């Protein structure tokens, strides 16, 4: 039996995404305590997404899944402010790259899953 380490991480997870499942599995295999947020079922708030972006040191456009059909048909080639992109991402959580892992004041995009090692 693996003991859980006390490092508490939050993973913003989409269970239907292969990369997100791999990220979660990586955390679990390391025996880390993980809070799972299914942000597709329970979308993040404007404040929460803004906080995550600050912790990642990224702009909203940096975390957009540009290969999604909804991006290509509705948003590609258009200029939006950071605030407008945040609103778009909240309304279309499928556009957010995943998984995002947060620990304290830092957050990373866990692609590949080993990126998590930068937080622990």
C-alpha positions, -999 to +999 in steps of 0.1 A: +000+000+000+014+034-010+013+062+016-001+095+005+023+124+008+010+156+023+016+177-007-019+189-017-024+196-054-055+206-073-059+192-108-084+208-132-094+176-150-115+165-179-121+127-175-128+123-212-094+136-222-065+112-226-039+138-216-059+148-185-063+111-174-026+106-179-018+136-157-041+124-129-027+089-131+008+104-128-001+122-096-019+092-081+011+069-090+033+093-070+010+089-040+002+126-039-029+140-023-050+153-051-082+174-052-099+167-086-119+195-102-140+184-132-141+218-148-163+206-176-191+196-152-184+224-127-170+253-147-145+276-129-155+312-120-140+343-135-120+349-103-108+312-102-096+312-138-079+346-134-061+332-103-050+301-122-036+322-150-017+344-126-002+313-109+008+300-144+021+334-155+001+330-187-024+350-207-058+334-214-049+329-251-019+308-239-042+280-226-066+278-255-071+245-273-069+258-308-076+224-324-112+224-311-139+228-337-157+255-317-124+275-316-119+272-354-155+281-362-161+309-336-129+324-324-099+317-347-084+349-362-105+372-340-089+396-315-103+396-280-090+413-248-078+390-220-110+397-201-131+387-232-110+355-235-116+347-199-154+350-204-151+328-236-132+301-217-157+301-188-185+298-213-166+271-233-145+252-208-137+226-234-114+252-249-091+251-218-059+230-221-057+203-196-048+191-171-038+222-151-023+214-117-021+240-089+000+239-058-001+270-035+010+300-056+021+281-087+003+263-115+014+244-146+000+227-176+008+191-170+017+182-206+036+159-204+025+147-169+061+149-157+058+187-157+041+182-123+075+174-109+082+212-111+056+217-084+066+190-059 
